């Protein structure tokens, strides 16, 4: 089947889902959504897979608008990658939604949710295959409005309504910035199709390039939640239903990455290191600030929202590094950086969707997401605990899971700045690498807390002690994502070549030989692999598996010069096998030891306490308090302490402490801007005296200024 037919089938299945949702009784709407959206996901997965894994491309003209040109759609490898990922995430979320959405039955319209859900899916795909600015912007606007409607689904809650409105306002601000960026990009030619924009990009001057970059980078960046335009994201994710939050983090966040790559790396690549440095610094700070707030957050969905900001920052930092390397004429290093960034985007979509579904399942069965009131859920929800643990290990970047591969590759890319000549650029890379390394360490702390405080220990509320396991339809969706996290972690040498073919048209040189040496094959890349070098690694076992596995090999390795022949190397494939062997050997040894000894089971010693109560155990707040204390300058909380005293005046009967935190970007960036605008408004308001003579003077002054401007400028 070819791509155009599959796209038609996809749109027809989305339309069928909308019509069926409106036709069937409302109680069946979630089941209809699961079936039709899953079929749509399967179809678009095939379409994206054809574009991604084969040489088949697609381009079509829809219709011509006389004053604006032709509306085009197309699918190259870049758009195919994002289309494929959209289908890969919508599929498990749709299956999960069949049972999850029943919680809203009788309270909110299940029909309207299904309609908005299918429309959002269609808008995402149409945005990704748009081949001109007008189609792209129309699809982007529709997508933003549908996100608002789904975030505001529980519209009877005032906090949700305000969060949805903030999302819409921020989205429209970003949309306007992107519109102005495209208008400047079109320039005097007025052509809006991407091919024409790419062709005429060389004529755009340096100052205009900077304006276009800043408008589009931060305009798209709003959707990803990068600083300083990220304060809306945690509130929106908290307000949204759990399955919608999974789509926001796993799909729509990727659209911002796609927009940045399409405009600032493909259509209008940077000619200097400046734009890449801005992206690198912004991404690194977003990652660090995001994980700091995630680590100290007790609401599980809010924690995952802040973590999405962190991972978006890692992705953007990788893109920034690639832009710097490309501008400074290091195409292979640029390709490696872009591959690391896209790899992490793929991994984030997988493990963050898994974690959001796990959080939603926990809320469904316990009635809450506050980790201070959870605990002990592994005894009642063992499958959910296992899947959540895989997601937590992946996002914490522990080998051999997928998060380790992409974060390790990103950090290694930062170290390659040693090949650059500019000292300030090297310093920027070093500081950004340090920030990302600290981020990785804090991520471990964050998700040790998330899993430990939720699933281990004692239940700290009655609802957590009465929890039951999720239905199999919901668990199957989580199982699918958990397997993806494992497979994409242990087989990076099969994913990297696919991503290399995606980024090669952007950097104009393949990086696959520099990352995946062909230890298995004797293909084109073999000639670039020194025979003595290959022989040394064969002695270490780099060729193990070549008889049964296809591909180039199982080792990710970047070669250096004679003094440093191996710049970096790792193999999660072999690591996975070794871990399995060690685990098996350990279990066998334990069975042998236990079989020879008598085992006596006694109650655990608990410090002499007759009964350990839940209130005596660690809470989520207590676990993260050291991070909160160390980084108090970042959080800068406002603390109000109220005390009450007994009538005799000698004893305090109550001490109440209220801690209010204002997000750092809101405190340092948004509040000063708002204060400045208020001051300007007050000055303008003071000018309205009501006197006709005063207004006449304003008119005369304005005319004089216009005449002076016309005369001299």
ZIPE-V502980 format. One record per backbone hydrogen bond with DSSP energy under -1.0 kcal/mol. NH is the residue of the N-H (numbers start at 0). CO is the residue of the C=O. If there is no record, write none. Layout:
nh={NH | NH}
co={CO | CO}
This chain:
nh={5 | 6 | 7 | 8 | 9 | 10 | 11 | 12 | 13 | 14 | 15 | 16 | 17 | 18 | 19 | 20 | 21 | 22 | 23 | 27 | 28 | 31 | 32 | 33 | 34 | 35 | 36 | 37 | 38 | 39 | 40 | 41 | 42 | 43 | 44 | 45 | 46 | 47 | 48 | 49 | 50 | 51 | 52 | 53 | 57 | 59 | 61 | 64 | 67 | 68 | 70 | 72 | 73 | 74 | 79 | 80 | 81 | 82 | 83 | 84 | 85 | 86 | 87 | 88 | 89 | 90 | 92 | 93 | 94 | 95 | 96 | 99 | 100 | 102 | 103 | 104 | 106 | 107 | 112 | 113 | 114 | 115 | 116 | 117 | 118 | 119 | 120 | 121 | 122 | 123 | 124 | 125 | 126 | 127 | 128 | 130 | 132 | 135 | 136 | 137 | 138 | 139 | 140 | 141 | 142 | 143 | 144 | 145 | 146 | 147 | 148 | 149 | 150 | 151 | 152 | 154 | 156 | 160 | 161 | 162 | 163 | 164 | 165 | 166 | 167 | 168 | 169 | 170 | 171 | 172 | 173 | 174 | 175 | 176 | 177 | 178 | 179 | 180 | 181 | 182 | 183 | 184 | 185 | 186 | 193 | 196 | 197 | 198 | 199 | 202 | 203 | 208 | 209 | 210 | 211 | 212 | 213 | 214 | 215 | 216 | 217 | 218 | 219 | 220 | 221 | 222 | 224 | 225 | 228 | 235 | 236 | 237 | 238 | 239 | 244 | 245 | 246 | 247 | 248 | 249 | 250 | 251 | 252 | 256 | 257 | 258 | 259 | 260 | 261 | 262 | 263 | 264 | 265 | 266 | 267 | 276 | 277 | 278 | 279 | 280 | 281 | 282 | 283 | 284 | 285 | 286 | 287 | 288 | 289 | 290 | 291 | 292 | 293 | 294 | 295 | 296 | 299 | 302 | 303 | 304 | 305 | 306 | 307 | 308 | 309 | 310 | 311 | 312 | 313 | 314 | 315 | 316 | 317 | 318 | 319 | 320 | 321 | 322 | 323 | 324 | 325 | 326 | 327 | 328 | 329 | 333 | 334 | 335 | 336 | 337 | 338 | 339 | 340 | 341 | 342 | 343 | 344 | 345 | 346 | 347 | 348 | 349 | 350 | 351 | 352 | 353 | 354 | 355 | 356 | 357 | 358 | 359 | 360 | 361 | 362 | 363 | 364 | 365 | 366 | 370 | 372 | 374 | 375 | 376 | 377 | 378 | 380 | 384 | 385 | 386 | 387 | 388 | 389 | 390 | 391 | 392 | 393 | 394 | 395 | 396 | 397 | 400 | 401 | 403 | 405 | 406 | 407 | 408 | 409 | 410 | 411 | 412 | 413 | 414 | 415 | 416 | 417 | 418 | 419 | 425 | 426 | 427 | 428 | 429 | 430 | 431 | 432 | 433 | 434 | 435 | 436 | 437 | 438 | 439 | 440 | 441 | 442 | 443 | 444 | 445 | 446 | 447 | 448 | 449 | 450 | 451 | 452 | 454 | 455 | 459 | 464 | 474 | 475 | 476 | 477 | 478 | 479 | 480 | 481 | 482 | 483 | 484 | 485 | 486 | 487 | 489 | 490 | 493 | 495 | 498 | 499 | 500 | 502 | 503 | 505 | 506 | 507 | 514 | 515 | 518 | 519 | 525 | 527 | 528 | 533 | 534 | 535 | 536 | 537 | 538 | 541 | 543 | 545 | 547 | 548 | 555 | 556 | 557 | 559 | 566 | 567 | 569 | 574 | 575 | 576 | 577 | 578 | 579 | 580 | 581 | 582 | 583 | 584 | 585 | 586 | 587 | 588 | 589 | 590 | 591 | 592 | 593 | 594 | 595 | 608 | 615 | 616 | 622 | 623 | 627 | 628 | 629 | 630 | 631 | 634 | 635 | 637 | 639 | 641 | 643 | 645 | 648 | 652 | 653 | 655 | 657 | 659 | 666 | 667 | 668 | 669 | 670 | 672 | 673 | 674 | 675 | 676 | 677 | 678 | 679 | 680 | 681 | 682 | 683 | 684 | 685 | 687 | 688 | 694 | 695 | 696 | 697 | 698 | 699 | 700 | 701 | 702 | 703 | 704 | 705 | 706 | 707 | 708 | 709 | 710 | 711 | 712}
co={1 | 2 | 3 | 4 | 5 | 6 | 7 | 8 | 9 | 10 | 11 | 12 | 13 | 14 | 15 | 16 | 17 | 18 | 19 | 24 | 25 | 27 | 28 | 29 | 30 | 31 | 32 | 33 | 34 | 35 | 36 | 37 | 38 | 39 | 40 | 41 | 42 | 43 | 44 | 45 | 46 | 47 | 48 | 49 | 74 | 72 | 70 | 68 | 64 | 64 | 62 | 59 | 128 | 57 | 75 | 76 | 77 | 78 | 79 | 80 | 81 | 82 | 83 | 84 | 85 | 86 | 88 | 89 | 90 | 91 | 92 | 95 | 96 | 99 | 100 | 101 | 103 | 103 | 108 | 109 | 110 | 111 | 112 | 113 | 114 | 115 | 116 | 117 | 118 | 119 | 120 | 121 | 122 | 123 | 124 | 71 | 191 | 131 | 132 | 133 | 134 | 135 | 136 | 137 | 138 | 139 | 140 | 141 | 142 | 143 | 144 | 145 | 146 | 147 | 149 | 152 | 153 | 156 | 157 | 158 | 159 | 160 | 161 | 162 | 163 | 164 | 165 | 166 | 167 | 168 | 169 | 170 | 171 | 172 | 173 | 174 | 175 | 176 | 177 | 178 | 179 | 180 | 181 | 182 | 130 | 192 | 193 | 194 | 195 | 199 | 200 | 204 | 205 | 206 | 207 | 208 | 209 | 210 | 211 | 212 | 213 | 214 | 215 | 216 | 217 | 219 | 220 | 220 | 225 | 231 | 232 | 233 | 234 | 235 | 240 | 241 | 242 | 243 | 244 | 245 | 246 | 246 | 247 | 252 | 253 | 254 | 255 | 256 | 257 | 258 | 259 | 260 | 260 | 261 | 262 | 272 | 273 | 274 | 275 | 276 | 277 | 278 | 279 | 280 | 281 | 282 | 283 | 284 | 285 | 286 | 287 | 288 | 289 | 290 | 291 | 293 | 368 | 298 | 299 | 300 | 301 | 302 | 303 | 304 | 305 | 306 | 307 | 308 | 309 | 310 | 311 | 312 | 313 | 314 | 315 | 316 | 317 | 318 | 319 | 320 | 321 | 322 | 323 | 325 | 324 | 329 | 330 | 331 | 332 | 333 | 334 | 335 | 336 | 337 | 338 | 339 | 340 | 341 | 342 | 343 | 344 | 345 | 346 | 347 | 348 | 349 | 350 | 351 | 352 | 353 | 354 | 355 | 356 | 357 | 358 | 359 | 360 | 361 | 362 | 297 | 369 | 453 | 455 | 453 | 454 | 375 | 376 | 380 | 381 | 382 | 383 | 384 | 385 | 386 | 387 | 388 | 389 | 390 | 391 | 393 | 392 | 397 | 484 | 400 | 401 | 402 | 403 | 404 | 405 | 406 | 407 | 408 | 409 | 410 | 412 | 413 | 414 | 415 | 416 | 421 | 422 | 423 | 424 | 425 | 426 | 427 | 428 | 429 | 430 | 431 | 432 | 433 | 434 | 435 | 436 | 437 | 438 | 439 | 440 | 441 | 442 | 443 | 444 | 445 | 446 | 447 | 448 | 450 | 451 | 373 | 460 | 470 | 471 | 472 | 473 | 474 | 475 | 476 | 477 | 478 | 479 | 480 | 481 | 482 | 483 | 485 | 486 | 490 | 491 | 494 | 495 | 496 | 498 | 499 | 502 | 502 | 503 | 511 | 511 | 516 | 551 | 522 | 524 | 525 | 529 | 530 | 531 | 532 | 533 | 534 | 536 | 540 | 542 | 544 | 544 | 569 | 514 | 567 | 564 | 557 | 557 | 555 | 570 | 571 | 572 | 573 | 574 | 575 | 576 | 577 | 578 | 579 | 580 | 581 | 582 | 583 | 584 | 585 | 586 | 587 | 588 | 589 | 590 | 591 | 605 | 612 | 613 | 618 | 619 | 623 | 624 | 625 | 626 | 628 | 630 | 631 | 659 | 657 | 655 | 653 | 650 | 645 | 643 | 643 | 641 | 639 | 637 | 662 | 663 | 664 | 664 | 665 | 668 | 669 | 670 | 671 | 672 | 673 | 674 | 675 | 676 | 677 | 678 | 679 | 680 | 681 | 684 | 686 | 690 | 691 | 692 | 693 | 694 | 695 | 696 | 697 | 698 | 699 | 700 | 701 | 702 | 703 | 704 | 705 | 706 | 707 | 708}
